[in-house]
Amino acid sequence: MRDKYKNKKQFQKKSRLEILKSWMTSFVITASAVIVAVVVIPASPKAKIKNIQVFQDQVVYQVEITDNDNAIRAGTLEIILENQLERYTIPLDLGMNVGYFSELNDDTTYQMYVMGDKGFGNEKLASQTITTELNSGGAILSYNLLESSDIYNPQYEVDLLVSDNLDKYTNVVLYYGVVGYEETEPFEYYSFVISDGQSSVVFDEIYQSNAQVYTYLEATLANNDTIILDELTFYTPLNFEIYYYIDQVSDTTIKLSMYPESYLFDKLTYEFKLIKDGLPVETQRISINNDVEETMHMNLEIVFEHLKKGTLYVLEVKAIYKNPQTLAEETKIAEPTEIRTLEAFSYTIDISEFETYYEVTLNVVDPKHNFQLAYYHIYDIQGEFDIYISSAQLEFTPIDEFKTVTFIIDKPDQIPIRIDIGLQNEANSIYHQIIHQILILE
């Protein structure tokens, strides 16, 4: 009986243990499932109804939208004006939007909404209640970049409305001025006299890219006081180009350089992708912060090494940045460049040092005739930056299966120098290779 009782107790303990294990296993599985199911929801884009002008049968709006997380689905931004009997919809873009609703009912209350979809259905980003009424006022209805203008001299057609139903104004003038980069206000204003009703003017005195245009509509009252009826600030088109240079192509190396123009962006990333036969070989990325003191003299160097000789590569370069006007991430892609590495070659170099000069002899085996010249460059290296002193280049003399050249390099007096000795293609300067360096540190 004792053994039977003992076995029963052990069975009960075992059963409890199995139940606890089962609970713990279920808990772990459930917890893991919860972790796996977590979805990161991007932050909502920010919409601000910056200005509204209300008239008897029209409502003019200014809405600015930014999207720092690239959350909004393309084509889903819109502004809605509605009440129980009416509903009007106009599509919006990221950045500054200016537009209007017309043919509305007088003395009627409407709800205005800015809507957008992040992938989970329409979301209300901003809203305001307005009531149409008879009054005197003026508004900037729209601004549109003219296709005939260029990026360095953008021109805009600006539509305006002046509605002086209460005969309050003796004169209405539209002013505009350009605020350049790192400036706080326009240096000069241009003006147009605006008549009652709807009209258009052209802004053609901008002459700047990456600038802001500030414009305002001013009315003069009967007592000669002036009031601002409406004002607007908008950006000229973002002008950003990718400039890079091929410094050197040898049999196994491609070297590039660029001076980044990062002042427009808080952060800018360049991507350099080397492609062979349609497949990526190597990708390099360089990120730069907006530090003018650090980047204004920066020369970025990008080097692709251990490449195949005599092979055609395609270089793709793109810049990734946040548009300062919309905060959305954008990508600009440069035109692809084809680069062929040189065919195989070999060389020997013999350097004899004398008291005041070096005698250098080069023998080069170069079946595909990559190089026609030998050269040397001399640099003063005693300062923070190397300073060019002098250089020379000479042609080779063919001898059987190789070509040779001998030249004399004079030593500058009593300063530390570096002498680069290399091979050069006569027709295309990017095809060159430094094969030896001499340092004199005395």
C-alpha positions in Angstrom: 0.0 0.0 0.0 2.8 2.4 0.9 4.4 1.8 -2.5 1.1 2.3 -4.2 0.6 5.6 -2.3 4.1 6.6 -3.0 3.6 6.0 -6.7 0.4 7.9 -6.7 2.1 10.9 -5.1 4.9 10.8 -7.6 2.3 10.6 -10.4 0.5 13.7 -9.1 3.8 15.6 -8.8 4.7 14.5 -12.4 1.3 15.6 -13.6 1.7 19.0 -12.0 5.1 19.3 -13.5 3.8 18.4 -17.0 1.0 21.0 -16.6 3.5 23.7 -15.6 5.8 22.8 -18.5 2.7 22.9 -20.8 1.8 26.3 -19.5 5.3 27.7 -19.8 5.6 26.3 -23.4 2.3 27.9 -24.3 3.4 31.2 -22.8 6.7 31.2 -24.7 4.9 30.3 -28.0 2.3 33.1 -27.3 5.0 35.6 -26.4 7.0 34.7 -29.5 3.9 35.1 -31.6 3.2 38.5 -30.2 6.8 39.6 -31.0 6.6 38.3 -34.5 3.2 40.1 -35.1 4.5 43.5 -34.1 4.2 45.9 -37.0 6.1 49.2 -37.2 3.7 51.9 -38.2 5.4 54.9 -39.8 4.7 58.3 -38.4 1.9 60.3 -40.0 2.8 63.0 -42.5 2.3 66.5 -41.1 -0.3 68.7 -42.7 -0.8 72.3 -41.7 -3.6 74.6 -43.0 -1.5 77.7 -43.0 -4.0 80.2 -44.4 -7.6 80.4 -45.4 -9.4 83.3 -47.2 -13.2 83.1 -47.1 -15.5 84.9 -49.6 -19.2 84.9 -50.4 -18.9 82.0 -52.8 -15.2 80.9 -52.7 -12.7 79.5 -50.2 -9.0 79.9 -50.8 -6.5 77.6 -48.9 -2.8 77.2 -48.3 -1.8 73.7 -47.1 1.7 72.6 -46.4 2.4 68.9 -46.1 5.7 67.1 -45.1 6.3 63.4 -44.9 9.5 62.6 -42.9 9.0 58.8 -43.0 7.8 58.5 -46.6 4.7 57.1 -45.1 2.0 58.4 -47.4 0.8 56.4 -50.4 1.3 58.2 -53.7 -1.8 59.8 -55.1 -3.8 59.7 -51.9 -3.4 63.2 -50.5 -6.5 65.3 -50.9 -8.4 68.3 -49.5 -12.1 67.9 -48.9 -14.7 70.6 -48.4 -18.1 69.4 -47.4 -21.3 69.7 -45.4 -24.5 67.6 -45.3 -25.5 68.5 -48.8 -22.2 69.2 -50.7 -18.8 67.6 -51.1 -15.8 68.8 -53.1 -12.4 67.2 -53.4 -9.1 68.4 -54.8 -5.8 66.3 -54.9 -2.8 67.6 -53.1 1.0 67.1 -53.3 3.7 67.1 -50.7 5.1 70.6 -50.0 3.1 73.9 -50.3 -0.3 73.6 -51.9 -2.4 76.7 -52.9 -5.9 76.4 -54.4 -9.5 77.3 -54.0 -13.1 76.0 -54.0 -15.6 78.1 -56.0 -19.3 78.3 -56.7 -20.1 77.7 -53.0 -23.3 78.8 -51.2 -23.3 82.1 -49.4 -23.5 82.1 -45.6 -22.9 78.4 -45.3 -20.8 76.4 -42.9 -18.3 73.8 -44.4 -15.8 71.4 -42.9 -12.4 71.3 -44.5 -10.2 68.2 -44.2 -6.8 67.2 -45.4 -6.7 63.4 -45.9 -4.0 60.8 -46.8 -3.5 57.1 -46.8 -0.5 55.3 -45.2 -1.8 51.9 -46.2 -4.4 51.5 -43.5 -7.2 53.6 -45.0 -7.7 57.4 -45.2 -6.5 59.4 -42.2 -7.4 62.9 -41.3 -4.2 65.0 -41.2 -5.8 68.4 -40.5 -9.2 70.0 -40.4 -10.9 73.4 -40.0 -14.5 74.7 -40.0 -15.3 77.7 -42.2 -18.4 79.8 -43.1 -18.8 81.7 -46.4 -19.8 85.3 -46.1 -20.0 88.6 -48.0 -16.8 90.7 -47.3 -13.9 92.5 -48.9 -10.7 90.7 -49.3 -8.0 89.4 -51.6 -6.2 86.1 -52.1 -3.3 84.4 -54.0 -5.2 81.6 -55.8 -2.3 79.6 -57.2 1.3 79.7 -58.4 2.5 77.6 -61.4 6.0 77.2 -62.8 6.1 78.1 -66.4 7.5 75.4 -68.6 9.4 77.9 -70.7 11.6 78.9 -67.8 14.9 77.2 -66.8 16.0 76.0 -63.4 18.4 79.0 -63.0 15.8 81.5 -63.9 12.4 80.1 -62.9 9.3 82.0 -63.8 5.9 81.6 -62.2 2.3 82.5 -63.3 0.4 83.7 -60.2 -3.4 83.9 -60.1 -5.0 86.4 -57.8 -8.5 87.4 -56.6 -9.5 90.7 -55.2 -13.2 91.0 -54.1 -14.0 94.4 -52.7 -17.7 94.0 -52.1 -17.7 96.5 -49.3 -15.7 99.2 -51.2 -13.0 99.4 -48.6 -9.9 99.7 -50.8 -8.5 102.5 -52.8 -5.6 100.5 -54.2 -4.3 96.9 -54.2 -0.7 96.0 -54.9 1.1 92.6 -55.1 4.7 92.5 -54.0 7.3 89.7 -54.4 10.9 89.2 -53.5 13.5 86.4 -53.5 15.1 85.1 -50.3 18.4 83.4 -51.2 20.1 80.6 -49.4 21.1 81.6 -45.8 19.3 85.0 -46.3 16.4 86.0 -44.1 14.5 88.5 -46.2 14.4 89.7 -49.9 17.0 92.1 -51.0 14.5 93.8 -53.4 10.8 93.7 -54.0 8.9 93.9 -57.4 5.3 95.0 -57.6 2.1 94.8 -59.6 -1.1 96.9 -59.3 -4.0 94.5 -59.1 -7.5 95.3 -60.2 -10.8 94.0 -58.7 -11.8 90.5 -59.8 -9.6 87.6 -60.9 -6.3 88.3 -62.6 -2.8 86.8 -63.3 0.8 88.1 -63.2 4.2 86.6 -64.1 7.1 86.6 -61.7 10.2 86.8 -63.9 12.8 88.5 -61.7 13.9 85.5 -59.7 17.3 84.5 -61.1 18.0 82.0 -58.3 17.6 78.3 -57.8 17.1 76.8 -54.4 15.6 80.0 -53.1 12.3 81.1 -51.5 9.9 83.5 -53.0 7.9 85.7 -50.6 4.8 87.4 -52.0 2.0 89.4 -50.4 -1.1 91.3 -51.4 -1.5 94.7 -49.8 -4.5 97.0 -49.9 -4.7 100.7 -49.2 -7.7 101.9 -47.2 -9.5 105.2 -47.6 -7.6 106.7 -44.6 -4.3 105.7 -46.3 -3.6 102.8 -43.9 -2.5 99.6 -45.5 -3.4 96.0 -44.6 -2.1 92.7 -45.9 -4.9 90.7 -47.5 -2.8 87.5 -48.2 0.8 86.3 -48.2 2.6 83.2 -49.4 6.1 81.8 -49.3 7.1 79.1 -51.8 10.3 77.4 -52.9 11.8 77.5 -56.4 12.6 74.0 -57.8 15.3 72.0 -56.0 18.4 72.2 -58.1 20.9 69.5 -57.2 23.3 67.8 -59.6 25.8 64.9 -59.1 29.3 65.9 -60.3 32.0 63.2 -60.1 35.3 62.8 -62.0 37.2 59.7 -63.2 40.7 60.4 -61.9 42.4 57.1 -62.9 41.8 53.9 -64.8 44.5 51.2 -64.8 44.5 47.5 -65.5 42.9 46.6 -62.1 41.8 49.9 -60.5 39.3 52.7 -61.1 39.6 55.8 -59.0 36.9 58.6 -58.8 36.7 61.9 -57.0 33.9 64.4 -56.2 33.3 67.6 -54.3 29.9 67.1 -52.5 27.4 69.9 -52.6 25.7 69.0 -49.4 24.7 72.4 -48.1 21.1 71.9 -49.1 20.6 68.8 -47.0 21.0 67.7 -43.4 22.3 64.4 -44.6 23.3 63.3 -48.1 24.3 59.7 -49.1 26.1 58.9 -52.3 26.0 55.4 -53.7 28.6 54.2 -56.3 27.8 50.9 -57.9 30.1 49.1 -60.3 28.4 46.6 -62.7 29.8 44.0 -65.1 27.7 42.1 -67.6 24.5 43.5 -65.9 25.5 42.2 -62.4 26.7 44.4 -59.5 30.4 43.8 -58.7 30.8 46.3 -55.8 28.8 49.0 -54.1 30.3 51.8 -52.0 28.2 54.3 -50.0 29.4 57.6 -48.5 27.2 59.7 -46.1 27.9 63.4 -45.5 26.4 65.6 -42.9 25.6 69.3 -43.5 28.7 70.8 -42.1 29.8 73.6 -44.4 33.2 74.1 -42.8 34.0 70.4 -43.1 32.6 69.7 -46.6 33.3 72.9 -48.7 36.9 71.8 -49.4 36.3 68.0 -49.1 37.4 65.9 -52.0 35.9 62.5 -51.7 37.9 59.6 -53.2 36.2 56.4 -54.3 38.4 53.5 -55.3 37.5 50.2 -56.9 40.3 47.7 -56.8 41.2 44.1 -57.8 39.2 44.4 -61.1 39.6 42.3 -64.2 42.1 43.5 -66.8 40.7 44.7 -70.2 37.1 44.5 -69.0 34.1 46.8 -69.6 32.4 48.0 -66.4 29.3 50.3 -66.0 29.3 52.8 -63.2 26.0 54.0 -61.7 26.0 56.9 -59.2 23.0 58.1 -57.2 22.4 60.5 -54.4 19.9 59.8 -51.6 18.6 62.8 -49.5 15.6 64.3 -47.8 13.9 67.0 -49.8 14.1 70.1 -47.5 10.8 71.3 -48.8 8.8 68.1 -48.2 11.1 66.1 -45.8 10.4 63.1 -48.0 13.4 60.9 -49.0 14.3 61.2 -52.7 16.9 59.7 -55.0 18.7 61.4 -57.9 20.5 59.2 -60.4 23.3 60.3 -62.7 23.8 59.0 -66.2 25.6 55.7 -66.2 29.2 55.7 -67.4 31.1 53.0 -69.2 34.7 52.4 -68.1 37.1 49.8 -69.6 40.1 48.7 -67.6 43.5 48.5 -69.3 45.0 45.4 -70.8 47.8 43.6 -68.9 51.2 45.1 -68.9 54.4 44.8 -66.9 57.5 47.0 -66.2 60.8 47.3 -64.5 62.3 50.4 -63.0 65.9 51.2 -62.2 66.7 54.3 -60.1 70.2 55.6 -59.6 70.7 58.4 -57.0 73.4 61.0 -57.3 74.1 64.1 -55.2 71.9 66.5 -57.0 69.6 64.3 -59.2 68.1 60.9 -59.9 68.5 58.9 -63.1 65.5 56.8 -63.8 65.2 54.1 -66.5 61.8 52.4 -67.2 61.4 49.3 -69.3 57.7 48.5 -70.1 56.2 45.4 -71.7 52.9 46.7 -73.0 51.4 44.5 -75.8 48.2 46.6 -76.2 50.1 49.9 -76.1 48.2 51.2 -73.0 50.9 53.9 -72.3 52.9 56.1 -74.7 54.5 58.4 -72.0 56.5 58.2 -68.8 56.2 61.1 -66.3 57.2 62.4 -63.0 55.6 65.0 -60.6 57.4 66.7 -57.8 55.5 67.9 -54.7 56.5 70.0 -51.6 55.2 68.0 -48.6 56.3 70.2 -45.7 52.9 71.9 -45.2 49.4 70.7 -44.4 48.7 70.2 -48.1 51.1 68.9 -50.8 52.2 71.7 -53.2 53.0 71.0 -56.8 56.6 72.1 -57.8 57.3 70.7 -61.3 56.9 67.8 -63.7 58.0 66.4 -67.0 57.0 63.6 -69.4 58.9 61.7 -72.1 58.0 59.3 -74.9 59.2 55.7 -74.9 61.6 54.2 -77.4 60.5 50.8 -78.8 63.1 48.0 -78.5 62.0 44.5 -79.6 59.2 43.3 -77.3 59.4 46.2 -74.8 59.8 50.0 -74.8 62.2 52.1 -72.7 62.8 55.6 -71.5 65.5 57.3 -69.3 65.1 60.7 -67.6 66.9 62.8 -65.1 65.1 64.3 -62.0 66.8 67.2 -60.3 66.5 67.3 -56.5 65.0 70.5 -55.0 67.2 72.1 -52.3 66.6 71.4 -48.6 62.8 70.8 -48.5 60.9 67.6 -48.0 59.5 66.4 -51.3 57.7 63.5 -52.9 58.4 62.4 -56.5 55.7 60.3 -58.2 56.9 58.3 -61.2 54.2 56.9 -63.5 52.9 55.8 -66.9 50.5 57.8 -69.0 48.2 57.3 -72.0 48.8 60.1 -74.5 45.2 60.3 -75.8 43.3 60.0 -72.5 44.7 61.4 -69.3 42.5 59.1 -67.0 44.6 56.1 -68.2 47.6 56.4 -66.0 49.3 54.6 -63.1 51.9 55.7 -60.5 54.5 52.9 -60.3 57.0 54.4 -57.9 57.3 57.1 -55.3 60.5 58.7 -53.9 60.4 60.5 -50.6 63.1 63.0 -49.5 62.3 64.0 -45.9 65.5 65.9 -45.1 
